[in-house]
Amino acid sequence: MIKLFHISDNATNNQKNDFLEDINLMKAIGSHKNIVSLIGCCTKSTPNFLIVEFAAKGDLLTYLRERRKKVKGQAYTKLQDACYT
């Protein structure tokens, strides 16, 4: 599966430059088992787009935030158990 990102025609120059920098960074990194891989991109005509592997389990930031909630909940439960036994 793939994920398609695009930059709108009414994006600011800064947004367009950031998007192109992201593409160039992914091209420079190449393929790695722990990084979503670049499949293709279009920068010669508008709209510009980027095609990458689809991350079935979502992005790292969301995963870490969800994991933090679970760990905090487990730590609180253990603390309660220790206090009441």
SULSULWO-V50325 format. One record per residue. N is the residue number from 1. RES is the residue in one letter. OMEGA is omega in whole degrees, -180 to 180 (* if undefined). D_LAST is the distance of its C-alpha to the last C-alpha in whole Angstrom. Layout:
n={N:N}
res={RES:RES}
omega={OMEGA:OMEGA}
d_last={D_LAST:D_LAST}
This chain:
n={1:2:3:4:5:6:7:8:9:10:11:12:13:14:15:16:17:18:19:20:21:22:23:24:25:26:27:28:29:30:31:32:33:34:35:36:37:38:39:40:41:42:43:44:45:46:47:48:49:50:51:52:53:54:55:56:57:58:59:60:61:62:63:64:65:66:67:68:69:70:71:72:73:74:75:76:77:78:79:80:81:82:83:84:85}
res={M:I:K:L:F:H:I:S:D:N:A:T:N:N:Q:K:N:D:F:L:E:D:I:N:L:M:K:A:I:G:S:H:K:N:I:V:S:L:I:G:C:C:T:K:S:T:P:N:F:L:I:V:E:F:A:A:K:G:D:L:L:T:Y:L:R:E:R:R:K:K:V:K:G:Q:A:Y:T:K:L:Q:D:A:C:Y:T}
omega={-178:174:-179:175:176:178:-176:179:-178:177:178:177:178:179:179:179:177:180:180:176:177:179:-180:177:180:177:-179:-179:-179:-176:176:-175:-178:-178:176:-175:173:177:180:178:175:179:-178:180:180:-2:173:177:-179:178:-180:174:177:178:-174:-179:177:-177:-176:-178:179:179:-178:179:178:179:179:179:-180:-179:178:179:178:180:179:179:179:179:178:180:-180:-178:-174:178:*}
d_last={50:51:51:54:53:56:58:60:63:62:60:60:62:59:57:59:59:55:56:58:57:54:56:58:54:53:57:56:53:54:52:49:46:43:45:47:51:54:56:59:60:63:64:68:68:66:63:61:59:56:55:52:50:47:43:42:38:39:40:37:36:35:33:32:31:29:27:26:25:23:21:20:19:17:16:14:12:11:10:9:6:6:6:4:0}
